Amino acid sequence: MLDALVHQGKFGEDYVRVLASAAGLLVSKDDVDHDGVDLCIKLPGQSLRGWAPMIEVQIKTTSRPRRRAAAFDYDGLNQKQFNRLAGANFVVPRYLFLIIVPKDAAEYAALNTGGLLLRDVGYYVSLRNEELIEQPSSAKHVRIDVPTANVLTVNTLRRLISADPDQDRG
């Protein structure tokens, strides 16, 4: 059996892979997580943005979400991780995906006559408009507001890849 946190993180990545597959998108993973990117998600072929537009994502999971008004307060990124997602100086748009998972790993998935149910829900946020932290520390964490309206679905995943990153403020 996997360590509980490794299991939770793997499920989060697999959750995103399932959504990308359902959306008809391609998923790849760098051989080393050097740049703070867990997955690259690409639309195959030509689109309004050109050939094979893609996004890069950092996936985080939590089984104890802290909701405040219309957002989750997420404190799981340290300052160095934050700087790998923040600002507009990326060729490929980057997003933070927050996957809310059940506390009990036995509840991650359920099969019934209607199909396979993955629990619970994923959310996304762009940190493109955030200022970089000068002299970032891996010991200090940054609070990220992840809007509850930014639900990660097949359609929103396609939109994130197809949209002009300068127009997407999510």
N, C-alpha and C positions, 0 to 999 in steps of 0.2 A: 504494500500500500504506500501511496505517496504521503509525504508530510502534509498536514492539513493546509498550510498556507500555499505550498507548491500546488496541491490539488485545486485549491480555490483559484489560483492564478491561471492554471492550465484550463480550467473550465471557462474562465473569462475569455481567454483567447479562442477556445473552441466555439463559444457562443457567438463571437464576432465572425468566425469562419463560416458558421452555419448561415448567418444572415447574409454574408457576402455570396455564398453559394446560391442561396435562394434568390438573390438579386442578379445572378448571372455575371458576377464579378470574379476577377482572379485575385488570389491572395499569395503573397510571398513573404519570406522571412529572411532577413540577413543572417549570415552564418554566425555573427557575433553581435550582441546588443551593445554597440559602441556609441551610438548617437542618440540613445533614448527612444528608439523606434522598435516597437514589438512586431508590427505587421505593416506591409505595404499592400494597399488594396487598389486594384486597377480595373478600369473599364476597357475591355478589349476592343480594338478597332478604332474607327474614327468617330469623333463627336464634335460638338460645336467648339470645344476647347482645343481641338487638334487630335492627333493620334494618341491613343492609350493614356488618357488623363488618369492621374492617380492621387492618392492621399497617403500620408504616413500617420500611423497612430501609436500612441502609448496607451496600453490597456491596464487599468487598475480595477481591483475588485474590493468590495466590502460586504460583510454580512451584518454590519451595524451602521447603516446610514444615518446621518444626522440631518434631518430636514428642518429648514427654517424658511417659512413663507413659501416662495415659489422656487426655491433652490435647495440643493444639498450643500452642506458645508463639508468639503473634502480636504483633509489635512495630510494626505498620504504622499505628497510630492515634496522632496527636499528642494532647496534653492537651485542646486545644480540640475536636477531633473526639470524643474520649472523653466530654466533658461534654455533647455533643449527643445522646448515647445513654444516659448513666448517670442513675441516680436514678429515682424513681417519679412525677415531676412532669410526666407526659405524658398528654394526653387519649387519644391513640392509642398503643398499645404499640409500642416500638421494639426492633429486633434488629440485631445485627451478623451478617451472613452472610459466611463465609469460603469462597471457592471455590478448591479446589486444582486447578491446571491443569498440563498437561504443559509441560516446558521448551521443546519444539518446537511452535510454533503449528500446524504441519502435522498434529499429532496431536490437536488439539482435538476433531475429529469424524471418525467413520469410518462408511461405509455398507457394509452387507453384506446378504445375503439375509434375515437376521433383523430388519433395520431399521437405524435411525440410532442410533449410540452417541455420547454426549457424554462427554468425559473432563475431569476425573476425578470428584471428589466434592465436594459442598458441605456445610458445617456451619453451625450457628447457635448464638448465645449471647445471652442477655438480660443487660444490664448494669443492670437495674432496681434491684438491691440494692446496687449500688456507690455509694460516696460520691463526690460531686463534688469536683473539684480546685479549690482556691482559687487565684485568679490564674493560670489556665491559660496555657500557652505553646504556640505552634504549633511551636516549636523543640525541645520535649521530648516524647519518646514514652512511651507507657504499654504495659506488657506485659499482654496479655489471654490468659487461659487459655480456649481453645475446646475443650470436651470432645469427644473422638472419638466418644462415644455419641450426640451430637446431630447425627446425619446428616440432611441436608435431603432429604426425599423428598416425594412427592405427599401422603402421609398426614400427615407431620409439618407440612407447610405448612398443610394444612387445620386441624390441631389448634392451631397457633399462632394462627390467626385466630379459631377458635371458643372457645378456652380463656379463662377468666377470668385476666387478666394477674397478679392477685395470687396465683393458685395455680400459675402456671408459673414455675418457678425455673431453667429451662434456661438 
